[in-house]
Amino acid sequence: MIKLRKILFGGAGLLAIILLGSAGYVWLEGWSFFDGLYMTVITLTTVGFGEVHPLTDLGRAYTLMLLFAGMGVMLYVVTSLARVVVEGEIKEALGKHKLAKGIKKLENHYIICGFGRIGEIIARQLKEQGLPVVVVEINPEQISRLEEAGYFFVAGDATREEVLQEAGIERAKGLVAVVSSDVGNVYITLTARSLNPKLFIVARGEDQGSRQKLLRAGADKVESPHELGGRKMAHTILRPTVVTFMELAMHPGVEWSMEEIAVGTNSPLLGLPLKDTGIRQQFDLIVVAIKRADETLLFNPTPETQILAGDTLIILGMRKNLDAFEQIAGQ
């Protein structure tokens, strides 16, 4: 915006000196405006074509004044415009270099393909959780918003391998494909899966047929924002208290929360039944469910349920207690 304002100001100044110079010849010499304009331009540019009409002494004095004053103004305006353009190009080049350098340092980050309404919400949520995010976007208007918001981003087509590689897909932990078309999300998923087989991929799919294609292309999860929104609205009507509780449990600002905690391969909890882990007694946490390595979900597990390698615990409790327990479970 500042760059545009400087360019407009410089252009207005140059136009003003040309119009005023032309009006002076009309007023002093009685020329037509076009003759005055022509005389002003050849005077300011010092091309030396000669006088349009014979000048009076007053006209010559005016020409001298216009030459010295006008040349100074025009030189200032032209150099200012050139400086704005050159500085803008240098800043843009330095900005791109800094951006690329920052992305190269990222590891276990998340790549969001598409910065529309859904992509922006996802990026904001991950950023609020302190997770590193790189956004891939091709729309120039959205790229300007990414710059203002301070996100790491890559300007380009997310279906292209070189663009995803520039976003550091080999080092990424997860990818979210939420461009506007299901076909685009299928291509992004195929490309991303081929570049990083271990990547966790969540894709947007509106049509039922697209959902199956996305899963076959390599997506781990396929979600429909419209379906999710409809379900939530229905649950808000049918179970308002439950919805309020779940929203609070997932909100980062509250003291208590619901989290999923993966059990590490060297965790001292391995092989122990829940009653002997101290989860309830020592950390005052509630185990809502356990997801086994084979994706089996055990809801409301009994005190005798054993903790196995590859388990993920869904736990409810105070944030500080969750953080402390995660240090032990994640070993």
PESULTA-V654196 format. One record per run of one state. SS is the DSSP state (H for helix, E for strand, L for the rest). FROM is the first residue (numbers start at 1). TO is the last residue. If there is no record, write none. Layout:
{{SS	FROM	TO} {SS	FROM	TO}}
//
This chain:
{{L	1	1} {H	2	29} {L	30	32} {H	33	45} {L	46	56} {H	57	104} {L	105	109} {E	110	113} {L	114	116} {H	117	128} {L	129	132} {E	133	137} {L	138	139} {H	140	149} {L	150	151} {E	152	155} {L	156	160} {H	161	166} {L	167	168} {H	169	171} {L	172	173} {E	174	177} {L	178	181} {H	182	195} {L	196	199} {E	200	204} {L	205	207} {H	208	217} {L	218	220} {E	221	223} {L	224	224} {H	225	238} {L	239	239} {H	240	250} {L	251	255} {E	256	262} {L	263	272} {E	273	273} {H	274	276} {L	277	285} {E	286	291} {L	292	296} {E	297	299} {L	300	305} {E	306	306} {L	307	311} {E	312	318} {H	319	329} {L	330	331}}
//
